[in-house]
């Protein structure tokens, strides 16, 4: 059975890119905002979360805090165009496994995903 990844990004093109990039090796589910990601992680089991920061509605960092209250162990990769957010205190204290900036370096992302959860 394939490992499961939840991709949370408000940009459909990013979700499509990640689904196309990782979909051969992993089972990809999608959330369009942080609130949906929290709901899905509460109801289902995932091996990894890839989440954007700046989204309408529930902000990515807020979603990460809520997810960490429920699930301390899921590896989280932040995927954001906001490079400065990497130094944000919430990012540093939320046990985030990686911070990948957009535009996404696909080989670096695949390598990090494999390092965190294998295939």
C-alpha positions in Angstrom: 0.0 0.0 0.0 1.3 3.4 -0.9 2.2 6.0 1.7 -0.2 8.9 2.0 0.6 12.5 1.5 -1.7 15.5 2.1 -1.0 18.5 0.0 -2.5 21.7 1.2 -2.2 24.8 -1.1 -4.8 27.3 -2.3 -3.2 27.3 -5.7 -4.6 24.6 -7.9 -1.5 24.6 -10.1 0.7 23.8 -7.2 -1.5 20.9 -6.1 -1.5 19.6 -9.6 2.3 19.9 -9.8 2.8 18.0 -6.6 0.2 15.4 -7.5 2.0 14.8 -10.9 5.4 14.8 -9.3 4.6 12.5 -6.4 1.6 10.6 -7.5 3.4 7.6 -9.0 5.0 6.7 -5.7 2.5 8.1 -3.2 -1.2 8.3 -2.6 -1.9 12.1 -2.8 -4.9 13.8 -1.1 -5.5 17.6 -1.4 -6.8 20.4 0.7 -7.5 23.9 -0.5 -6.9 25.6 2.8 -5.7 25.1 6.4 -9.1 24.4 7.8 -9.7 21.5 5.3 -6.2 20.1 6.1 -7.0 20.1 9.8 -10.3 18.3 9.1 -8.7 15.7 6.9 -5.8 15.0 9.3 -8.3 14.6 12.1 -10.4 12.0 10.2 -7.7 10.2 8.2 -4.2 8.9 8.5 -1.4 10.5 6.5 2.4 9.9 6.4 3.3 13.4 5.4 1.8 16.9 5.1 3.0 19.4 2.5 1.5 22.8 3.3 1.6 26.4 2.1 1.7 29.3 4.6 -0.2 32.2 3.0 -3.7 31.0 2.2 -7.2 32.6 2.5 -9.2 31.5 5.5 -7.1 29.4 7.9 -3.4 30.4 7.6 -0.9 27.6 7.2 0.9 28.3 10.5 -2.4 28.3 12.3 -3.3 25.0 10.7 0.1 23.5 11.7 -0.4 24.5 15.3 -3.9 22.8 15.3 -2.5 19.7 13.6 0.4 19.5 16.1 -2.2 19.5 18.9 -3.7 16.3 17.4 -0.7 14.7 15.8 2.8 15.3 17.1 4.5 12.8 14.8 3.4 13.6 11.2 6.3 15.1 9.2 5.5 18.5 7.8 7.1 20.2 4.8 6.2 23.9 4.4 6.2 24.9 0.7 6.0 28.6 0.4 7.0 31.6 -1.7 7.7 33.5 1.5 11.3 32.7 2.2 11.3 35.1 5.2 8.8 32.8 7.0 11.5 30.2 7.4 12.7 32.1 10.4 9.2 32.6 11.9 9.1 31.4 15.6 6.0 29.2 14.9 7.9 27.4 12.1 10.9 26.9 14.4 8.8 25.6 17.3 6.3 23.4 15.3 8.9 20.7 14.5 8.7 21.3 10.8 10.8 18.8 8.9 11.6 21.1 5.9 11.0 24.5 4.4 10.9 24.4 0.6 10.5 27.7 -1.3 8.6 28.3 -4.5 9.3 28.0 -7.3 9.7 24.4 -6.2 12.9 22.5 -6.9 11.3 19.2 -7.8 14.4 17.0 -7.2 15.0 18.6 -3.8 11.4 18.0 -2.9 11.4 14.4 -4.0 14.6 13.8 -2.1 13.2 15.3 1.1 10.0 13.4 0.8 11.9 10.1 0.3 14.2 11.0 3.2 11.2 11.5 5.5 8.9 8.7 4.6 10.6 6.5 2.0 8.5 5.0 -0.8 
